């Protein structure tokens, strides 16, 4: 029997999905005057979603104590992720780190599967127990036709830097070491993640190159790459577009409470040396995202080191759009494009 909270959540989800399923001219009218900044226009779907959130007086996660904020982000992810089908889901551990494996229908019968090792975003403090990125992982697995192994790394502030980094690298080493039993094709293996997870994916890719571990591709979605600088996009989009200055500060203070750790190249990737053999990268940024400029700066750093890099900016989108696979048209389209690039990056 459904609880009152479950019923209320279901009604919210239906209202949001129904509103964003309206004809485009109706959505444009409901969204209000178009938002244009830095020569970019905010997606109508995103503008309408943010407006509904404001009308509903939905306080952001960073305004609550971290345990409550975690619950808040889990609810928000459920609202925008929808119910995404995938053929198989299984929980296990690798090197003592919990993981969840998603297998799409198209590769169920394969003994060696193209695989994405995925690290979720959430500022290093949110998203544990696969609570925020389950729908995105399901969507990527089915749309790209790849196995996804999602890593549930330790989170701050309970476990500050370098705990998350250590868990992600350890989990990746374990995937490589146990490739046969995990049905992983080591000629088609990627790391990927969004935001803090993009940071961890990029850092794991550098560790893999340094250690000579096989890695075919890295998928970096609006990655955090600079904990010591302040880019123009951090100033330009620091409020009103989901990811705020307050959220970023909470994340950085929780993950790197020791200020001397912040320039460490394992967290501020713009300080990292790029080893020879670093895997090709696809870097996706969002136009209305405080982390936009540093993600693109890291892509340029990789390119300058001789890494094969492609960069794509989703000009109308905000930070967090990877989770928006269950509402509207712009989110599913953007994440569908990411899935296509992942499939291409892991093609035979």
C-alpha positions in Angstrom: 0.0 0.0 0.0 1.4 3.4 -1.0 2.3 5.9 1.7 1.1 9.5 1.7 4.6 10.6 0.7 4.7 8.2 -2.2 1.4 9.4 -3.4 2.5 13.0 -3.2 5.7 12.3 -5.0 3.8 10.5 -7.8 1.5 13.5 -8.2 4.5 15.8 -8.4 6.1 13.6 -11.0 2.9 13.4 -13.1 2.5 17.2 -12.9 6.1 17.9 -13.9 6.1 15.3 -16.7 2.7 16.4 -18.0 3.6 20.1 -18.0 6.8 19.4 -20.0 4.9 17.2 -22.4 2.7 20.2 -23.5 3.1 21.6 -27.0 6.1 23.8 -27.4 4.2 27.1 -27.8 2.3 26.4 -24.6 5.5 25.7 -22.7 7.1 28.9 -24.0 4.1 30.9 -22.8 4.2 29.2 -19.3 8.0 29.6 -19.1 7.8 33.4 -19.5 10.3 35.8 -21.2 13.2 33.8 -22.6 16.4 33.8 -20.5 19.4 34.9 -22.6 22.9 35.1 -21.1 26.4 35.1 -22.6 24.8 34.8 -26.0 22.9 31.6 -25.1 19.2 31.0 -24.6 18.0 28.8 -21.7 16.1 25.7 -22.8 12.4 26.2 -22.5 12.0 22.9 -20.7 14.7 23.9 -18.2 13.3 27.4 -17.7 9.8 26.0 -17.1 11.1 23.4 -14.7 13.0 26.0 -12.7 9.9 28.2 -12.7 7.7 25.4 -11.4 10.3 24.6 -8.7 10.3 28.3 -7.6 6.4 28.4 -7.5 6.4 25.2 -5.4 9.0 26.8 -3.1 11.2 23.8 -3.3 14.2 24.7 -1.2 17.6 23.4 -2.6 19.5 20.6 -1.0 22.3 22.8 0.2 19.9 24.7 2.5 19.4 21.6 4.6 21.8 19.5 6.8 23.6 17.0 4.6 21.5 14.0 5.6 18.3 15.8 4.7 19.9 17.3 1.6 20.7 13.8 0.4 17.0 12.8 0.7 16.0 16.0 -1.1 18.3 15.3 -4.1 17.0 11.7 -4.2 13.5 13.0 -4.5 14.5 15.5 -7.2 16.3 12.8 -9.2 13.2 10.6 -9.1 11.0 13.5 -10.4 13.1 14.1 -13.5 14.5 10.6 -14.1 11.2 8.7 -14.6 11.0 4.9 -14.9 13.8 3.8 -17.3 13.8 0.2 -18.4 16.9 -2.0 -18.5 17.2 -5.7 -18.9 19.2 -6.5 -15.8 20.4 -4.8 -12.6 22.6 -6.5 -10.0 24.4 -5.2 -6.9 27.8 -6.5 -5.8 31.2 -5.3 -4.5 34.6 -4.7 -6.1 37.7 -4.2 -4.0 35.3 -3.7 -1.1 33.4 -0.9 -2.9 29.7 -1.4 -3.6 28.8 -1.4 -7.3 25.6 -1.8 -9.4 25.8 -3.4 -12.8 23.2 -2.5 -15.5 23.0 -4.8 -18.6 20.9 -3.7 -21.6 18.9 -6.2 -23.5 21.2 -5.9 -26.6 24.2 -7.4 -24.8 22.7 -9.9 -22.4 24.0 -12.8 -24.4 27.5 -11.5 -24.8 30.4 -12.9 -22.8 32.6 -9.8 -23.4 30.6 -6.6 -23.3 31.5 -3.0 -24.0 31.5 -1.4 -20.5 31.2 2.0 -18.9 32.6 2.3 -15.3 30.4 5.1 -14.0 31.0 7.6 -11.1 28.0 9.6 -10.1 27.9 13.3 -9.4 26.6 15.1 -6.3 29.4 17.2 -5.0 31.2 14.2 -3.4 28.5 14.4 -0.7 25.2 13.3 -2.4 24.1 10.3 -4.5 25.3 7.3 -2.4 23.6 4.0 -2.7 22.7 4.7 -6.3 20.0 7.1 -5.1 20.3 9.8 -7.7 21.7 8.4 -10.9 19.9 5.1 -11.3 17.7 6.4 -14.1 20.6 7.9 -16.0 22.6 4.7 -15.8 19.6 2.7 -17.1 19.2 5.2 -19.9 22.8 5.2 -20.9 23.0 1.4 -20.8 20.0 0.8 -23.0 20.6 3.8 -25.4 24.3 3.1 -25.9 24.1 -0.7 -25.8 26.8 -1.0 -23.2 27.1 -2.5 -19.7 27.3 0.1 -17.0 29.1 -0.6 -13.7 28.2 2.2 -11.3 30.6 2.7 -8.4 29.1 3.7 -4.9 32.3 5.4 -3.6 32.6 6.7 -0.1 31.3 10.3 0.4 32.2 13.4 2.3 32.1 14.8 4.9 32.2 11.4 6.6 35.0 10.4 4.2 36.9 13.4 2.9 39.6 13.5 0.1 41.1 11.2 -1.1 38.5 8.5 -0.1 36.3 8.9 -3.2 39.4 9.0 -5.5 40.9 5.9 -3.8 37.6 4.0 -4.1 37.1 4.8 -7.8 40.7 3.9 -8.8 40.5 0.7 -6.7 37.2 -0.2 -8.3 38.5 0.4 -11.8 41.6 -1.8 -11.1 39.2 -4.5 -9.9 37.1 -4.3 -13.0 40.2 -4.8 -15.1 41.5 -7.6 -12.9 38.2 -9.5 -13.0 37.2 -8.6 -16.5 36.4 -12.2 -17.5 34.0 -12.9 -14.6 32.4 -9.4 -15.1 32.0 -10.0 -18.8 34.0 -6.9 -19.6 35.7 -6.5 -23.0 38.9 -4.8 -22.1 39.3 -3.5 -25.7 36.0 -1.6 -25.2 36.1 -0.1 -21.7 35.3 3.5 -20.6 35.2 5.5 -17.5 32.6 8.3 -17.1 30.7 10.5 -14.8 29.1 13.9 -14.3 30.2 16.8 -12.1 32.1 15.4 -9.1 31.8 12.0 -10.9 33.4 13.6 -14.0 36.2 14.7 -11.8 36.6 11.2 -10.5 36.4 9.7 -13.9 39.0 12.0 -15.3 41.3 11.3 -12.4 40.8 7.6 -12.8 41.7 7.9 -16.5 45.0 9.5 -15.6 45.7 6.8 -13.0 44.9 4.1 -15.6 47.3 5.7 -18.1 50.1 6.0 -15.4 49.6 2.4 -14.4 49.3 1.0 -17.9 45.7 -0.2 -17.4 43.6 -0.6 -20.5 41.1 2.2 -21.1 39.4 3.0 -24.4 37.4 6.1 -23.7 36.5 8.7 -21.1 33.1 10.4 -20.9 33.2 13.6 -18.8 29.9 15.4 -18.3 30.3 18.9 -16.9 33.2 17.8 -14.8 34.5 19.7 -11.8 38.2 20.3 -12.5 39.3 23.3 -10.4 38.9 23.7 -6.7 41.2 26.6 -6.3 40.3 29.0 -9.1 37.1 31.0 -10.0 36.2 31.0 -13.7 34.0 33.5 -15.4 31.2 30.9 -15.6 31.3 30.4 -11.9 30.6 34.1 -11.4 28.1 34.4 -14.2 25.8 31.4 -13.2 26.3 31.3 -9.5 22.6 31.4 -8.7 19.3 30.7 -10.3 20.4 27.8 -12.5 20.2 24.8 -10.1 23.9 24.6 -9.2 24.7 27.5 -6.9 27.8 29.1 -5.3 26.5 27.8 -1.9 26.3 24.2 -3.2 29.8 24.3 -4.7 31.2 25.8 -1.5 29.6 23.1 0.6 30.9 20.4 -1.7 34.5 21.7 -1.7 34.6 22.3 2.0 33.2 18.8 2.7 35.5 16.9 0.4 38.6 19.0 0.9 38.3 20.4 4.5 42.1 20.8 4.5 42.7 23.7 2.3 46.2 22.5 1.4 44.7 19.5 -0.3 42.7 21.6 -2.8 45.5 22.1 -5.4 46.3 18.4 -5.3 46.1 17.2 -9.0 43.9 14.3 -8.0 41.1 16.9 -7.3 42.2 20.1 -9.1 42.7 18.4 -12.4 43.9 21.5 -14.1 47.1 21.0 -12.0 47.6 17.4 -13.2 50.3 16.1 -15.5 48.7 14.3 -18.4 50.5 11.0 -18.9 51.2 9.4 -22.3 48.5 7.0 -23.3 45.7 8.9 -21.6 42.4 7.7 -23.2 40.5 9.7 -25.8 37.8 11.9 -24.2 34.4 13.3 -24.9 33.7 16.4 -22.7 30.2 17.7 -22.4 29.4 21.0 -20.7 26.2 23.0 -20.1 25.8 26.6 -21.2 24.2 27.8 -18.0 26.5 25.9 -15.6 29.1 27.4 -13.2 31.5 24.6 -14.0 31.3 25.2 -17.8 34.5 27.0 -18.3 36.7 24.8 -16.2 35.4 21.7 -18.0 36.3 23.2 -21.3 39.7 24.3 -19.9 40.4 20.7 -18.9 39.5 19.6 -22.4 42.0 22.1 -23.8 44.6 20.8 -21.4 44.1 17.2 -22.6 44.3 18.4 -26.2 47.5 20.3 -25.6 49.0 17.1 -24.2 48.1 15.2 -27.4 45.0 13.5 -26.2 42.2 13.0 -28.7 39.4 15.2 -27.4 36.0 16.2 -28.6 34.1 18.9 -26.7 30.4 19.7 -26.9 28.5 22.5 -25.1 24.8 22.0 -24.6 24.2 25.7 -24.7 20.6 25.8 -23.3 21.1 23.3 -20.5 22.0 23.6 -16.8 24.2 21.5 -14.5 22.4 18.2 -13.7 20.8 17.6 -17.0 22.2 14.1 -17.2 19.5 13.2 -14.7 16.7 14.7 -16.8 16.0 11.6 -18.9 12.3 11.2 -17.9 10.8 14.6 -18.6 10.4 17.0 -21.5 12.3 16.7 -24.8 15.6 18.6 -24.3 17.0 16.5 -21.5 16.3 13.1 -23.2 17.6 14.4 -26.5 20.9 15.7 -24.9 21.5 12.6 -22.9 20.6 10.5 -26.0 23.4 12.3 -27.9 25.8 11.5 -25.0 24.8 7.8 -25.3 25.5 7.9 -29.0 29.0 9.3 -28.4 29.6 6.7 -25.8 28.6 3.9 -28.2 30.8 5.4 -30.9 33.7 5.7 -28.4 33.4 2.0 -27.5 32.7 0.7 -31.0 34.8 -2.2 -32.2 
